[in-house]
Amino acid sequence: MTGKWKTKSFIPYLQAYTNTHTFPDNLRKILDHVSEFDGCVMIDIATRADCLDDGIISVLNDISKKVPLTVELGLQSANDKTAKLINRGHDYDTFVDGFNRLRQGAPNVKIGIHIINGLPNETREDMKNTATCVANLHPDLIKIHLLHVISDTPLAQMYESGAYTPIDRQEYIDTVCDQIELLPDDIVIERVTGDGIESTLLAPLWSKRKVTVINDIDKELVRRDTYQGIRCFAT
């Protein structure tokens, strides 16, 4: 990586799966080890809000005093019907509880929230409501994702049977712009879309041109003469 980016500073990112789904002592051992990597300037952990018991939060609080720490929580949708349909495993109230306990128990930790647009049966209003819920929680950062249909998954079966239709490109762009307008202007938006692995991606195929989607989101914001937070009414 130093050869590609000519840098000696790194943020180790524990991304895949649920990185607090372990015993507190084991998590402490892992994060202590990671914090000692040469060039480590921060640690980033991806996990779930329902995998943050008091012992885990205590470890995260201790680590955050040694090295800057970000914890990213997958919400995906604030709609409980959607969470049940996609087998999320917890409801919105559980997410809020985990978020608040992390905020209170580890005040130095930066918290991120991930949401997904284009989930089955969700309307544009549902997706805007999720953004409003995020605005009310007021995390430090947000990542906005597009739902990808990946081969050999239950969603792929729904797609192939006609039970699920992916969100179209223009609706996705319009929805993201709606969400940007609803988010407080001090929340860092780290992602507005993504691209799937081409060999397993079934749909939407327009997502493979990620940069053009990002460019068209910018163009739509300019067309509207709008900006982040213009319609934010967070409580």
C-alpha positions in Angstrom: 0.0 0.0 0.0 2.9 2.4 0.6 4.0 1.8 -2.9 0.6 2.8 -4.3 -0.2 5.8 -2.1 3.3 6.9 -1.0 2.1 7.2 2.7 3.2 5.8 6.0 0.0 6.6 7.8 -2.9 4.1 7.9 -6.4 3.5 9.3 -6.8 -0.2 9.9 -10.5 -1.0 9.0 -12.1 -4.1 10.6 -14.8 -4.1 8.0 -16.2 -7.6 7.1 -18.8 -9.2 9.4 -19.5 -8.0 12.9 -16.4 -6.9 14.6 -17.7 -6.7 18.2 -19.2 -10.1 18.1 -16.8 -11.6 20.6 -15.8 -11.5 24.3 -14.6 -8.1 25.6 -11.1 -9.5 26.6 -10.6 -10.9 23.1 -11.7 -7.6 21.5 -9.3 -5.7 23.7 -6.5 -8.0 22.7 -7.3 -7.6 19.0 -7.6 -3.8 19.1 -4.5 -3.4 21.3 -2.6 -5.3 18.7 -4.0 -3.3 15.8 -3.3 0.0 17.5 0.4 -0.9 17.6 0.7 -1.4 13.8 3.4 0.9 12.3 1.7 4.0 11.0 -1.7 3.4 12.7 -3.3 6.8 13.1 -6.8 5.6 13.8 -8.9 2.4 13.9 -12.3 1.9 12.2 -14.6 -0.9 13.2 -17.8 -2.0 11.4 -20.4 -3.8 13.6 -24.1 -3.9 14.6 -25.9 -1.9 17.2 -27.2 -5.1 18.8 -23.7 -6.4 19.4 -22.7 -3.6 21.8 -23.1 -4.8 25.4 -21.6 -2.9 28.3 -18.4 -4.9 28.4 -17.8 -4.2 24.7 -18.5 -0.5 25.0 -16.1 -0.3 27.9 -13.3 -1.8 25.7 -14.2 0.7 22.9 -14.0 3.6 25.3 -10.6 2.5 26.6 -9.2 2.0 23.1 -10.5 5.4 22.0 -8.4 7.0 24.7 -5.3 5.5 23.1 -6.0 6.0 19.4 -8.8 7.8 17.5 -11.6 5.2 17.0 -14.6 5.2 14.6 -17.4 2.6 15.0 -19.7 2.1 12.0 -23.2 0.7 12.6 -25.3 -0.9 10.0 -28.9 0.5 10.2 -29.9 -0.1 6.5 -33.5 1.1 7.1 -35.5 2.6 10.0 -38.6 0.7 8.7 -39.2 -2.3 10.9 -41.2 -4.1 8.2 -38.2 -3.9 6.0 -35.8 -5.1 8.7 -38.0 -8.1 9.3 -38.2 -8.8 5.5 -34.4 -8.8 5.1 -33.9 -10.7 8.3 -32.0 -7.9 9.9 -32.4 -9.5 13.3 -33.4 -6.4 15.3 -35.8 -3.5 15.1 -35.2 0.2 15.0 -35.6 0.7 18.7 -32.8 -1.8 19.3 -30.6 0.1 17.0 -31.3 3.4 18.7 -30.6 1.8 22.1 -27.2 0.5 20.9 -26.4 3.8 19.3 -27.2 5.8 22.4 -25.4 3.5 24.8 -22.3 3.7 22.6 -22.5 7.5 22.5 -22.9 7.7 26.3 -20.4 5.0 27.2 -17.7 5.9 24.8 -17.9 9.6 24.2 -14.6 9.9 22.3 -15.7 7.4 19.7 -16.9 8.7 16.3 -20.0 6.9 15.2 -21.0 6.2 11.6 -24.3 4.9 10.3 -24.8 2.9 7.1 -28.1 3.0 5.2 -29.2 1.2 2.0 -31.5 2.6 -0.7 -33.5 0.3 -2.9 -34.5 -2.3 -0.3 -37.5 -4.5 -1.2 -40.9 -2.8 -1.0 -39.4 0.5 0.2 -40.8 3.8 -1.3 -38.9 7.0 -1.8 -40.7 8.3 1.4 -39.4 5.3 3.4 -35.9 6.1 2.3 -36.3 9.8 3.2 -37.7 8.8 6.6 -34.6 6.7 7.2 -32.5 9.8 6.5 -34.6 11.8 8.9 -34.2 9.2 11.6 -30.4 9.4 11.1 -30.5 13.2 11.2 -32.3 12.9 14.6 -29.6 10.5 15.9 -26.9 12.9 14.6 -24.0 10.5 14.0 -20.6 11.8 13.1 -20.7 10.3 9.6 -23.0 8.4 7.2 -22.5 6.0 4.3 -25.3 5.8 1.8 -25.4 2.5 -0.2 -27.3 1.1 -3.2 -28.7 -2.4 -2.8 -27.0 -4.8 -5.1 -28.5 -8.1 -6.2 -25.7 -10.6 -5.8 -25.9 -14.1 -7.3 -26.7 -17.1 -5.1 -28.6 -15.1 -2.5 -32.3 -15.0 -1.4 -32.5 -11.5 -3.0 -31.3 -13.0 -6.3 -34.1 -15.5 -6.1 -36.6 -12.7 -5.5 -35.2 -10.8 -8.5 -35.2 -13.7 -10.8 -38.8 -14.6 -10.0 -39.9 -11.0 -10.5 -40.7 -10.5 -6.8 -38.1 -7.7 -6.5 -37.4 -4.9 -8.9 -34.2 -2.8 -8.3 -34.4 0.9 -7.9 -33.8 2.7 -11.2 -30.9 5.1 -11.7 -32.7 8.4 -11.7 -34.9 7.5 -8.7 -31.7 6.5 -6.8 -30.1 9.9 -7.7 -33.2 11.8 -6.7 -33.5 9.9 -3.5 -29.9 10.5 -2.5 -30.3 14.2 -3.1 -33.5 14.2 -1.0 -31.5 12.5 1.8 -28.6 15.0 1.6 -31.0 17.8 2.0 -32.4 16.2 5.2 -29.0 15.5 6.8 -27.4 18.1 9.2 -24.5 19.9 7.5 -22.0 18.7 10.1 -22.5 15.0 9.4 -19.7 13.8 7.1 -21.2 11.9 4.1 -18.5 9.4 3.3 -20.3 7.5 0.6 -23.2 8.1 -1.7 -23.2 4.9 -3.7 -21.0 1.8 -4.4 -20.2 -0.7 -7.0 -20.5 -4.5 -6.6 -18.1 -7.2 -7.7 -18.8 -7.6 -11.4 -18.6 -11.4 -11.4 -21.4 -11.8 -8.9 -23.5 -8.6 -9.6 -26.9 -9.4 -11.2 -28.5 -5.9 -10.8 -28.7 -3.0 -11.1 -26.1 -3.0 -13.8 -26.0 0.8 -14.0 -24.2 0.7 -10.6 -21.0 -0.5 -12.3 -20.4 3.1 -13.5 -20.1 4.4 -10.0 -18.2 7.6 -10.9 -20.9 8.7 -13.4 -23.6 8.2 -10.7 -21.7 10.3 -8.3 -21.3 13.0 -10.9 -25.0 13.0 -11.7 -25.8 13.3 -8.0 -23.6 16.5 -8.0 -25.4 17.7 -11.1 -28.8 17.2 -9.6 -27.8 19.1 -6.5 -26.7 22.0 -8.7 -29.9 21.8 -10.8 -32.0 22.1 -7.6 -29.8 24.8 -6.3 -29.7 22.9 -3.0 -27.2 21.7 -0.4 -26.7 19.4 2.6 -29.0 20.3 5.5 -31.3 22.7 3.7 -34.4 20.7 4.7 -33.0 19.4 8.0 -35.5 19.6 10.8 -33.7 17.3 13.2 -35.1 17.3 16.8 
